[in-house]
């Protein structure tokens, strides 16, 4: 079974620290109320990073490919970032620009992307990139994915 704990324990914290350097704002994982259930009780979501004053929210993606599952994850991240009205800045951090481009092509208009700032970390250490590729390769084999990495940027939704 693919051990994805490396992504959570090593890659995502690295990307969050990188985002801190880009923005000049300290960021920490934090739960924020994103809505309410039908009975009125609050629903929280833990963002990958939130500034101490609650004005900046961040979601990170360690994926180097763009497929349906990744599209859904990014759609959820963007939707949740947009639901938090206290965020003055909403950041999505990627390790590959084609993942942002594919997401933008497929979901712009379905979710408000004009309020999202994409950041692409181009200085991810090579050994980290290699480990990410290995993890996703094992994961794809487990679910019988024979189509490969999915690095082709999908066309714009009509």
C-alpha positions in Angstrom: 0.0 0.0 0.0 1.3 3.5 -0.9 2.6 5.3 2.2 1.3 8.8 1.8 2.3 9.9 5.2 5.5 11.3 3.6 3.3 13.8 1.8 1.5 14.9 5.0 4.6 14.9 7.3 7.3 16.2 4.9 6.1 17.7 1.6 3.1 19.7 2.9 5.0 21.3 5.7 7.8 22.2 3.3 5.3 23.8 0.9 3.7 25.7 3.8 7.1 27.1 4.9 7.8 28.0 1.3 4.4 29.9 1.1 5.3 31.7 4.3 8.5 33.0 2.6 6.6 34.1 -0.4 3.9 35.9 1.5 5.9 37.1 4.6 3.1 35.7 6.8 3.5 33.0 9.4 1.1 30.1 8.6 0.0 27.1 10.6 -2.6 24.3 10.1 -5.8 25.5 11.7 -9.5 24.6 11.8 -11.9 27.3 10.7 -15.7 27.3 10.5 -16.7 27.0 6.9 -20.4 26.6 7.2 -23.3 25.3 9.2 -25.3 22.0 9.2 -29.0 22.1 8.7 -29.5 22.0 12.5 -27.4 25.2 12.7 -24.3 23.6 14.2 -20.9 24.8 12.8 -18.8 22.7 10.4 -15.0 23.1 10.7 -12.3 22.4 8.1 -8.6 22.2 8.9 -6.8 24.3 6.3 -3.1 23.5 5.6 -2.2 27.0 6.7 -4.0 30.0 8.3 -2.3 33.2 9.4 -2.5 34.1 13.1 -5.0 36.9 12.5 -7.1 34.6 10.3 -6.8 36.8 7.2 -4.9 34.4 5.0 -5.9 30.8 4.2 -3.8 28.2 2.3 -4.4 24.8 0.7 -1.5 22.9 -0.7 -1.3 20.2 -3.3 1.7 17.9 -3.7 0.3 16.3 -6.8 2.4 16.4 -10.0 -0.5 15.1 -12.2 -3.9 16.3 -13.0 -6.7 13.7 -13.1 -10.3 13.5 -12.0 -9.6 12.8 -8.3 -7.1 15.7 -8.1 -9.6 17.9 -9.9 -12.2 17.1 -7.2 -9.8 17.7 -4.4 -8.8 21.1 -5.8 -12.4 22.0 -6.4 -13.2 21.3 -2.8 -10.1 23.3 -1.6 -11.1 26.3 -3.7 -14.7 26.1 -2.6 -13.7 26.0 1.1 -11.2 28.8 0.7 -14.0 30.9 -0.8 -16.5 30.1 2.0 -14.3 31.7 4.7 -15.2 35.4 4.4 -12.5 36.5 6.9 -9.8 35.4 4.4 -8.5 38.5 2.7 -6.0 36.2 0.8 -6.8 32.8 -0.4 -3.7 30.8 -1.6 -3.4 27.5 -3.4 0.1 26.1 -3.5 1.2 23.7 -6.2 4.4 21.9 -7.2 3.6 21.9 -10.9 2.2 24.8 -12.9 0.3 22.4 -15.2 -1.8 21.2 -12.3 -3.0 24.8 -11.7 -3.5 25.4 -15.4 -5.6 22.2 -15.7 -7.7 23.0 -12.7 -8.3 26.5 -14.0 -9.2 25.2 -17.5 -11.7 22.7 -16.0 -13.2 24.6 -13.1 -13.1 28.3 -13.8 -16.6 29.5 -13.6 -17.8 26.5 -11.6 -15.9 27.8 -8.6 -14.8 31.4 -8.2 -11.1 31.4 -9.0 -10.5 35.1 -9.4 -10.2 35.3 -5.6 -7.6 32.5 -5.4 -3.8 33.2 -5.7 -1.9 30.3 -7.2 1.7 29.8 -6.0 3.9 27.3 -7.8 6.9 26.0 -5.8 9.6 25.5 -8.4 12.4 24.9 -5.9 11.2 21.6 -4.4 14.3 19.4 -3.7 14.8 16.7 -6.4 14.8 13.9 -3.8 11.4 15.1 -2.6 10.1 15.2 -6.2 11.4 11.7 -6.8 9.7 10.4 -3.6 6.4 12.1 -4.6 6.5 10.4 -8.1 7.2 7.0 -6.4 4.3 7.4 -4.0 1.8 8.3 -6.7 3.1 5.5 -9.0 2.5 2.9 -6.3 -0.9 4.5 -5.6 -1.9 4.4 -9.3 -0.9 0.7 -9.5 -3.1 -0.1 -6.5 -6.2 1.3 -8.1 -5.4 -0.2 -11.6 -4.7 3.2 -13.3 -3.0 2.3 -16.5 -3.2 5.7 -18.2 0.0 7.1 -16.7 0.8 10.3 -14.8 -1.9 12.6 -16.3 0.4 15.6 -17.0 -1.4 16.8 -20.1 -3.3 20.0 -19.3 -7.0 19.5 -20.1 -8.7 21.9 -22.4 -11.0 24.6 -21.2 -14.5 23.5 -20.3 -17.1 24.7 -22.8 
